[in-house]
Amino acid sequence: MERRNVGRFAIVTGASAGIGFELAKCCVEDGFNLLIAADQPKIHEVAEELRQSGVDVEALETDLATIEGVDALCDAVGGRQVDALLANAGHGLGGAFLDQDFDEARHVLDTNVTGTIYLAHRIGRDMRERGEGRILFTGSIAGFTPGTFNAVYNGTKAFIDSFSFALRNELKDTGITVTCLMPGATETEFFERANMEDTKIGQSKKDDPADVAKVGFEAMLEGEGDGVSGWKNKIMSTVANVTPAEVLAERHRKEAEPGSANK
Ligand SMILES: NC(=O)c1ccc[n+]([C@@H]2O[C@H](COP(=O)([O-])OP(=O)(O)OC[C@H]3O[C@@H](n4cnc5c(N)ncnc54)[C@H](OP(=O)(O)O)[C@@H]3O)[C@@H](O)[C@H]2O)c1
């Protein structure tokens, strides 16, 4: 297959696992050189694996929930032109909000929202100066539904889904496109990390992260507004748009309540 982006440079956050790893694979297969980031040392092993395809891959271990962590990532860019920013790092937190440790809940917000948009602010300004660039956010169809027993997380994805379209519109007369990948439940480490393995949704059959990433990557290259992977998720997001929030919240309870896997 023809590589369309040979020699171009992209950043992928949350590339050590799941959807981000698959997005990074799409990038290297298409010829992008990469700077990848995640919070744990595994990111270095992943970089080694991605380098096998012959492109340059640098890895940075950094907590993107912090301003300093995002600054470290921008420093690692070192003045290079960023052709594509794939802001994908994120995580959830299951359980009842009042039972959660607030620092953990805040880490969800700081990663999924503050760190994500701060990174877009810094890289986006450079893109605006050049008048070109591609930005992909990993939002979620969860953003259409009040997330009973994963409440903070769904709120962060509602933010990203909305923010992405707003930024896209602000930049419509520039050479920068903004795309929101909106996956449904996907087979990654997400549910284990969010401590949601004992829930119905945690045990359900999920989408393949490689398929999900491909949809997002192609949507980004095409400059589309969103990428909802799979017909089931397309229907779910359309239905959610016309369903009362109360009904959606109750439905989410059935899927995400701790112990619901055995009910
Ligand atoms: N799986 C789903 O069902 C689903 C559905 C819709 C949307 N999404 C979204 O897809 C994105 C990727 O999630 P995934 O499902 O692929 O989960 P995953 O397998 O757990 O991967 C999450 C990635 O994000 C990184 N990350 C998380 N917090 C970070 C932080 N503070 N700083 C730096 N890196 C951080 C992780 O790195 P470390 O291990 O180093 O922390 C990992 O590389 C997230 O934004 C998630 O909200 C997932």
PDBQT file of the ligand as one rigid body, heavy atoms in Angstrom, charges set to zero:
ROOT
HETATM    1  N1  LIG A 301     -11.882   1.299  25.493  1.00  0.00    +0.000 N 
HETATM    2  C1  LIG A 301     -13.031   1.919  25.307  1.00  0.00    +0.000 C 
HETATM    3  O1  LIG A 301     -14.105   1.292  25.423  1.00  0.00    +0.000 OA
HETATM    4  C2  LIG A 301     -13.074   3.351  24.895  1.00  0.00    +0.000 A 
HETATM    5  C3  LIG A 301     -14.257   3.853  24.326  1.00  0.00    +0.000 A 
HETATM    6  C4  LIG A 301     -14.298   5.189  23.948  1.00  0.00    +0.000 A 
HETATM    7  C5  LIG A 301     -13.187   6.008  24.119  1.00  0.00    +0.000 A 
HETATM    8  N2  LIG A 301     -12.050   5.503  24.679  1.00  0.00    +0.000 N 
HETATM    9  C6  LIG A 301     -10.917   6.413  24.846  1.00  0.00    +0.000 C 
HETATM   10  O2  LIG A 301      -9.812   5.916  24.129  1.00  0.00    +0.000 OA
HETATM   11  C7  LIG A 301      -8.605   6.457  24.666  1.00  0.00    +0.000 C 
HETATM   12  C8  LIG A 301      -7.615   5.327  24.833  1.00  0.00    +0.000 C 
HETATM   13  O3  LIG A 301      -8.107   4.404  25.794  1.00  0.00    +0.000 OA
HETATM   14  P1  LIG A 301      -7.963   2.825  25.628  1.00  0.00    +0.000 P 
HETATM   15  O4  LIG A 301      -9.311   2.254  25.613  1.00  0.00    +0.000 OA
HETATM   16  O5  LIG A 301      -7.029   2.519  24.533  1.00  0.00    +0.000 OA
HETATM   17  O6  LIG A 301      -7.342   2.468  27.061  1.00  0.00    +0.000 OA
HETATM   18  P2  LIG A 301      -5.938   1.859  27.519  1.00  0.00    +0.000 P 
HETATM   19  O7  LIG A 301      -5.671   0.579  26.810  1.00  0.00    +0.000 OA
HETATM   20  O8  LIG A 301      -6.025   1.856  29.008  1.00  0.00    +0.000 OA
HETATM   21  O9  LIG A 301      -4.865   2.953  27.046  1.00  0.00    +0.000 OA
HETATM   22  C9  LIG A 301      -4.822   4.225  27.628  1.00  0.00    +0.000 C 
HETATM   23  C10 LIG A 301      -3.538   4.928  27.216  1.00  0.00    +0.000 C 
HETATM   24  O10 LIG A 301      -3.547   6.264  27.778  1.00  0.00    +0.000 OA
HETATM   25  C11 LIG A 301      -2.373   6.434  28.566  1.00  0.00    +0.000 C 
HETATM   26  N3  LIG A 301      -2.626   7.348  29.681  1.00  0.00    +0.000 N 
HETATM   27  C12 LIG A 301      -3.680   7.335  30.534  1.00  0.00    +0.000 A 
HETATM   28  N4  LIG A 301      -3.554   8.325  31.429  1.00  0.00    +0.000 NA
HETATM   29  C13 LIG A 301      -2.396   8.966  31.143  1.00  0.00    +0.000 A 
HETATM   30  C14 LIG A 301      -1.708  10.063  31.707  1.00  0.00    +0.000 A 
HETATM   31  N5  LIG A 301      -2.177  10.735  32.760  1.00  0.00    +0.000 N 
HETATM   32  N6  LIG A 301      -0.542  10.452  31.148  1.00  0.00    +0.000 NA
HETATM   33  C15 LIG A 301      -0.026   9.797  30.087  1.00  0.00    +0.000 A 
HETATM   34  N7  LIG A 301      -0.633   8.750  29.510  1.00  0.00    +0.000 NA
HETATM   35  C16 LIG A 301      -1.797   8.344  30.030  1.00  0.00    +0.000 A 
HETATM   36  C17 LIG A 301      -1.989   5.043  29.010  1.00  0.00    +0.000 C 
HETATM   37  O11 LIG A 301      -0.621   5.019  29.338  1.00  0.00    +0.000 OA
HETATM   38  P3  LIG A 301      -0.072   4.487  30.766  1.00  0.00    +0.000 P 
HETATM   39  O12 LIG A 301      -0.404   3.039  30.845  1.00  0.00    +0.000 OA
HETATM   40  O13 LIG A 301       1.375   4.757  30.678  1.00  0.00    +0.000 OA
HETATM   41  O14 LIG A 301      -0.786   5.299  31.804  1.00  0.00    +0.000 OA
HETATM   42  C18 LIG A 301      -2.301   4.237  27.755  1.00  0.00    +0.000 C 
HETATM   43  O15 LIG A 301      -1.251   4.376  26.833  1.00  0.00    +0.000 OA
HETATM   44  C19 LIG A 301      -8.999   7.134  25.970  1.00  0.00    +0.000 C 
HETATM   45  O16 LIG A 301      -9.083   8.523  25.760  1.00  0.00    +0.000 OA
HETATM   46  C20 LIG A 301     -10.374   6.557  26.262  1.00  0.00    +0.000 C 
HETATM   47  O17 LIG A 301     -11.147   7.431  27.019  1.00  0.00    +0.000 OA
HETATM   48  C21 LIG A 301     -11.964   4.196  25.065  1.00  0.00    +0.000 A 
ENDROOT
TORSDOF 0
